[in-house]
């Protein structure tokens, strides 16, 4: 059994795909972003909640801002990423390009990338030809594997069950001549989790009657239901129902998401997730206390504040400076606020209501 071939698309290739996608604005995704701009998610403007804002300018990624779930920053969607696409070698022999695979789920990738500040510069996709029922079975298998083996001691009874499920899926997919075979998918999936533990992994299917599954490695990485409840299904057929979806994007929050139960910390476990509230300036590493919400200081809203050369008190360092206009972001100092103003000005506006 040979390993899957990894095709890497760098940031320049991602920028090219985004430019191509922006040329086709008259679709369901364009309509959804327009609705986002209209409702502004006032109810989600709390410091700790997820926020997706498009307040000013044209429909381009640098004008659409998303709050990161790991650092609490409000950053634009124009930050690109490197995509690692794992596929069978027969696709390479047929010169099958991997760029259409990424283009198919580009809006979802932009939003998921924008939700994460750290450990999301690399996106991992495994290309398969699984049908809907087969994708359901493979999804349940990986959820079972992560729950009982990742960083945990495997019981003999569960080991027998996992071995049986592995053999059943292997024979079922081999009987239908699925490419790649299930052992190749299983080996690649586990290797990505062990070596990288990304916020999410995508199991892509190019079958027209199937869907592509998104596996999240932590509940905090799942998009919020109050923002994405009406997110498009991605299906080009207007007569399809809501259950028909090309990409299973969790529009209903954690209830509709596929979350892998990974043990954090300890021997063989995944790295612990540190959800910190950090300074909004992207090059600053200062994070704030958990109780800083009750004692925020106000900063400037126009980035023209005077430079403060005096030594700040410990309380001010821990609480941060909140933007007095939008009150959505915090900074550790006036200098960081001024540095971030050229970017933050594209979203900074007074709250509605």
C-alpha positions as CSV (number, residue, x, y, z in Angstrom):
1,X,0.0,0.0,0.0
2,X,1.5,3.3,-1.1
3,X,1.0,6.6,0.7
4,X,-1.1,9.4,-0.7
5,X,0.5,12.1,-2.7
6,X,0.6,15.6,-1.1
7,X,0.0,18.6,-3.4
8,X,0.8,21.9,-1.7
9,X,-0.8,25.1,-2.8
10,X,1.0,28.1,-1.5
11,X,-0.4,31.5,-0.5
12,X,0.0,32.9,-4.0
13,X,-2.2,30.1,-5.4
14,X,-4.8,30.9,-2.8
15,X,-4.7,34.6,-3.7
16,X,-5.3,33.6,-7.3
17,X,-8.3,31.5,-6.4
18,X,-9.8,34.3,-4.2
19,X,-9.5,36.7,-7.1
20,X,-11.3,34.3,-9.4
21,X,-14.0,33.7,-6.8
22,X,-14.6,37.5,-6.4
23,X,-15.4,37.7,-10.1
24,X,-18.5,35.6,-9.5
25,X,-20.4,37.6,-7.0
26,X,-23.9,36.9,-8.0
27,X,-24.4,33.7,-6.1
28,X,-25.8,32.5,-2.8
29,X,-22.6,33.3,-0.9
30,X,-22.7,36.9,-2.1
31,X,-26.3,37.2,-0.9
32,X,-25.3,35.8,2.4
33,X,-22.5,38.3,2.9
34,X,-24.9,41.1,2.0
35,X,-27.2,39.9,4.8
36,X,-24.3,39.8,7.2
37,X,-23.6,43.5,6.3
38,X,-27.3,44.4,7.0
39,X,-27.8,42.8,10.3
40,X,-24.3,43.5,11.7
41,X,-24.7,40.9,14.4
42,X,-25.4,43.4,17.2
43,X,-26.3,40.6,19.6
44,X,-22.9,39.0,19.0
45,X,-20.8,42.1,19.6
46,X,-19.8,41.0,23.1
47,X,-16.1,40.9,23.7
48,X,-16.1,37.1,24.2
49,X,-18.5,36.2,21.4
50,X,-17.9,35.4,17.7
51,X,-18.3,38.4,15.4
52,X,-18.4,38.7,11.6
53,X,-18.5,42.3,10.4
54,X,-18.6,44.0,7.0
55,X,-19.1,47.7,7.8
56,X,-17.3,49.6,5.1
57,X,-16.0,49.4,1.6
58,X,-16.5,47.1,-1.3
59,X,-16.9,43.3,-1.2
60,X,-13.3,42.2,-0.7
61,X,-11.8,40.0,2.0
62,X,-9.8,42.9,3.5
63,X,-13.0,44.7,4.4
64,X,-14.7,41.7,6.1
65,X,-13.5,41.1,9.7
66,X,-13.9,38.1,11.9
67,X,-13.2,37.6,15.6
68,X,-10.7,34.8,16.2
69,X,-11.8,32.2,18.7
70,X,-8.3,31.6,20.1
71,X,-7.0,35.2,20.7
72,X,-10.2,37.3,20.5
73,X,-8.7,39.5,17.8
74,X,-10.8,41.2,15.1
75,X,-8.9,40.5,11.8
76,X,-9.8,40.7,8.1
77,X,-10.3,37.7,5.9
78,X,-7.5,38.6,3.6
79,X,-4.9,36.4,5.4
80,X,-4.2,33.5,3.1
81,X,-3.0,30.1,3.9
82,X,-1.1,27.1,2.6
83,X,-3.3,24.2,1.5
84,X,-2.0,20.6,1.7
85,X,-4.1,18.3,-0.5
86,X,-3.6,14.6,-0.1
87,X,-4.8,12.5,-3.1
88,X,-4.2,9.2,-4.8
89,X,-1.3,9.0,-7.3
90,X,-3.7,8.1,-10.1
91,X,-5.1,11.7,-10.0
92,X,-1.5,13.0,-10.6
93,X,-1.1,10.6,-13.5
94,X,-4.3,12.0,-15.0
95,X,-3.0,15.5,-14.3
96,X,-6.0,16.2,-12.2
97,X,-5.5,19.7,-10.7
98,X,-6.1,20.2,-7.0
99,X,-7.0,23.9,-7.4
100,X,-10.7,23.1,-8.3
101,X,-10.9,21.1,-5.0
102,X,-9.9,24.2,-3.0
103,X,-12.0,26.5,-5.2
104,X,-15.1,24.4,-4.5
105,X,-14.9,25.2,-0.7
106,X,-13.2,28.6,-0.9
107,X,-15.8,30.6,1.1
108,X,-15.8,28.0,3.9
109,X,-12.1,28.0,4.0
110,X,-11.9,31.8,4.1
111,X,-14.3,31.9,7.1
112,X,-12.6,29.0,9.0
113,X,-9.2,30.6,8.4
114,X,-10.4,33.9,9.6
115,X,-11.8,32.4,12.8
116,X,-8.3,31.2,13.9
117,X,-5.3,33.3,14.6
118,X,-2.7,30.6,15.4
119,X,-2.1,27.1,14.0
120,X,-4.2,27.8,10.9
121,X,-1.6,28.8,8.3
122,X,-1.9,25.3,7.0
123,X,-5.1,23.7,5.9
124,X,-5.3,19.9,5.3
125,X,-7.6,18.2,2.8
126,X,-7.9,14.5,1.9
127,X,-9.5,13.9,-1.5
128,X,-11.7,10.8,-1.8
129,X,-14.6,9.6,-3.9
130,X,-16.8,8.4,-1.1
131,X,-20.6,8.4,-1.5
132,X,-22.9,9.8,1.1
133,X,-23.5,6.6,3.1
134,X,-19.8,5.8,3.0
135,X,-18.8,9.2,4.2
136,X,-21.2,8.8,7.1
137,X,-19.6,5.5,8.1
138,X,-16.1,6.9,7.8
139,X,-17.1,9.9,9.9
140,X,-18.4,7.7,12.7
141,X,-15.2,5.6,12.5
142,X,-12.9,8.5,13.0
143,X,-15.0,9.9,15.9
144,X,-14.7,6.5,17.5
145,X,-11.0,6.2,17.0
146,X,-10.2,9.7,18.4
147,X,-12.5,9.1,21.4
148,X,-10.8,5.8,22.5
149,X,-7.2,5.9,21.2
150,X,-5.9,9.4,20.9
151,X,-3.8,9.9,24.1
152,X,-5.8,7.2,25.9
153,X,-5.2,3.5,26.9
154,X,-7.1,1.3,24.4
155,X,-9.2,-1.4,26.1
156,X,-9.2,-4.9,24.5
157,X,-12.9,-4.9,23.8
158,X,-12.7,-1.5,22.0
159,X,-9.6,-2.6,20.1
160,X,-11.6,-5.6,18.7
161,X,-14.4,-3.2,17.7
162,X,-12.1,-0.8,16.0
163,X,-10.4,-3.6,14.2
164,X,-13.7,-5.0,13.0
165,X,-14.9,-1.5,11.8
166,X,-11.6,-1.0,10.0
167,X,-11.9,-4.3,8.2
168,X,-15.5,-3.7,7.3
169,X,-14.8,-0.3,5.8
170,X,-11.8,-1.6,4.0
171,X,-13.7,-4.4,2.3
172,X,-16.8,-2.3,1.6
173,X,-14.8,0.5,-0.2
174,X,-12.6,-2.0,-2.0
175,X,-15.7,-3.8,-3.3
176,X,-16.9,-0.5,-4.8
177,X,-13.4,0.3,-6.0
178,X,-13.0,3.5,-4.1
179,X,-9.8,5.5,-4.6
180,X,-8.0,6.0,-2.4
181,X,-8.6,2.8,-0.3
182,X,-9.7,3.1,3.3
183,X,-6.3,2.1,4.8
184,X,-4.7,5.0,2.9
185,X,-7.3,7.5,4.2
186,X,-7.0,6.2,7.7
187,X,-3.2,6.4,7.8
188,X,-3.2,9.9,6.4
189,X,-5.9,11.1,8.7
190,X,-4.1,9.8,11.8
191,X,-0.8,11.2,10.7
192,X,-2.2,14.7,10.3
193,X,-3.7,14.6,13.7
194,X,-0.5,13.3,15.4
195,X,1.9,15.6,13.7
196,X,-0.1,18.8,13.3
197,X,-3.4,18.7,15.3
198,X,-4.9,21.5,13.2
199,X,-8.2,23.2,14.1
200,X,-9.9,21.2,11.4
201,X,-9.4,18.6,8.8
202,X,-11.5,18.3,5.6
203,X,-12.4,14.9,4.0
204,X,-13.3,16.0,0.5
205,X,-15.5,13.9,-1.9
206,X,-15.8,14.7,-5.6
207,X,-18.9,12.5,-5.9
208,X,-21.8,14.6,-7.0
209,X,-24.2,12.6,-4.7
210,X,-22.0,13.0,-1.6
211,X,-20.7,15.8,0.6
212,X,-17.4,16.9,2.1
213,X,-17.0,16.5,5.8
214,X,-15.2,19.0,8.2
215,X,-13.7,17.5,11.3
216,X,-13.1,19.9,14.1
217,X,-10.5,19.1,16.8
218,X,-12.1,21.3,19.6
219,X,-15.6,22.5,20.3
220,X,-14.4,26.1,20.5
221,X,-13.3,26.0,16.8
222,X,-16.9,25.5,15.6
223,X,-18.6,28.5,14.0
224,X,-21.4,30.1,16.0
225,X,-25.0,29.2,15.2
226,X,-26.3,32.8,15.6
227,X,-24.0,34.0,12.8
228,X,-24.0,31.1,10.3
229,X,-27.5,29.7,10.7
230,X,-28.4,30.8,7.2
231,X,-25.1,30.0,5.5
232,X,-25.5,28.6,2.0
233,X,-25.4,24.9,1.5
234,X,-23.1,25.2,-1.6
235,X,-25.3,23.1,-3.8
236,X,-25.9,24.8,-7.2
237,X,-29.3,23.1,-7.7
238,X,-32.0,25.6,-6.5
239,X,-34.6,22.9,-6.1
240,X,-32.5,21.0,-3.4
241,X,-33.5,21.0,0.2
242,X,-31.5,22.3,3.1
243,X,-30.3,18.7,3.8
244,X,-28.5,18.7,0.4
245,X,-25.1,20.2,0.9
246,X,-21.8,19.9,-0.9
247,X,-19.8,20.8,2.2
248,X,-21.1,20.0,5.6
249,X,-20.5,23.4,7.2
250,X,-21.9,23.5,10.8
251,X,-24.6,26.1,10.3
252,X,-26.3,25.0,13.6
253,X,-23.2,25.3,15.8
254,X,-21.9,22.4,17.8
255,X,-25.1,20.4,17.4
256,X,-24.5,20.0,13.7
257,X,-20.7,19.8,13.8
258,X,-18.4,16.8,13.7
259,X,-16.1,17.3,16.7
260,X,-13.3,14.8,17.4
261,X,-13.0,14.0,21.1
262,X,-9.2,14.4,21.5
263,X,-7.6,14.0,24.9
264,X,-5.5,17.2,25.6
265,X,-2.2,17.0,27.3
266,X,-0.5,14.0,28.8
267,X,1.5,11.4,27.0
268,X,0.3,10.8,23.4
269,X,-2.4,13.5,23.7
270,X,-2.9,16.6,21.7
271,X,-1.7,20.0,22.7
272,X,-3.9,21.9,25.1
273,X,-5.9,24.7,23.6
274,X,-5.1,28.1,25.2
275,X,-7.9,30.5,24.5
276,X,-6.4,33.9,25.3
277,X,-7.6,37.4,25.0
278,X,-4.8,39.2,23.2
279,X,-3.9,42.7,22.0
280,X,-5.5,43.3,18.6
281,X,-2.2,44.4,16.9
282,X,-1.2,41.3,15.0
283,X,2.5,41.5,15.9
284,X,1.9,41.9,19.6
285,X,2.1,38.9,21.9
286,X,0.6,40.5,25.0
287,X,-2.5,38.8,26.4
288,X,-4.9,40.1,29.1
289,X,-6.3,38.7,32.3
290,X,-9.6,36.7,32.2
291,X,-11.3,39.3,34.5
292,X,-10.1,42.3,32.4
293,X,-13.6,42.9,31.0
294,X,-14.7,44.6,34.3
295,X,-11.9,47.1,34.3
296,X,-11.2,48.2,30.7
297,X,-9.7,51.6,30.0
298,X,-10.7,53.6,27.0
299,X,-8.3,54.3,24.1
300,X,-8.7,56.4,21.0
301,X,-11.0,55.6,18.1
302,X,-9.0,57.4,15.4
303,X,-5.5,56.1,15.9
304,X,-4.2,59.6,16.4
305,X,-3.5,59.3,20.1
306,X,-0.4,60.8,21.7
307,X,2.4,58.5,22.4
308,X,2.6,57.6,26.1
309,X,6.2,57.3,27.3
310,X,5.4,56.9,30.9
311,X,5.4,53.6,32.7
312,X,1.9,52.0,32.7
313,X,0.5,50.6,35.9
314,X,0.2,46.9,36.2
315,X,-3.6,47.2,36.3
316,X,-3.6,49.0,33.0
317,X,-1.4,46.5,31.4
318,X,-3.6,43.6,32.4
319,X,-6.9,45.3,31.4
320,X,-5.9,46.9,28.1
321,X,-7.3,49.8,26.1
322,X,-10.6,49.3,24.4
323,X,-11.5,51.3,21.2
324,X,-13.8,54.0,22.4
325,X,-15.7,54.1,19.1
326,X,-16.6,50.5,18.3
327,X,-15.6,48.9,21.6
328,X,-14.8,45.6,19.9
329,X,-11.0,45.5,20.2
330,X,-8.4,45.9,22.9
331,X,-4.8,47.0,22.9
332,X,-2.0,46.7,25.4
333,X,-0.7,50.2,24.7
334,X,-1.5,53.4,22.7
335,X,1.4,52.5,20.4
336,X,-0.1,49.2,19.3
337,X,-3.5,50.9,18.8
338,X,-1.9,53.5,16.5
339,X,0.0,50.7,14.5
340,X,-3.2,48.8,14.0
341,X,-5.3,51.8,13.0
342,X,-4.7,51.5,9.2
343,X,-6.3,48.1,9.3
344,X,-8.9,48.6,12.1
345,X,-10.3,51.8,10.5
346,X,-11.9,49.6,7.8
347,X,-14.3,48.1,10.3
348,X,-14.4,50.6,13.2
349,X,-17.8,52.2,13.6
350,X,-20.3,53.0,16.3
351,X,-22.4,50.0,17.4
352,X,-25.9,49.8,16.0
353,X,-28.6,50.4,18.6
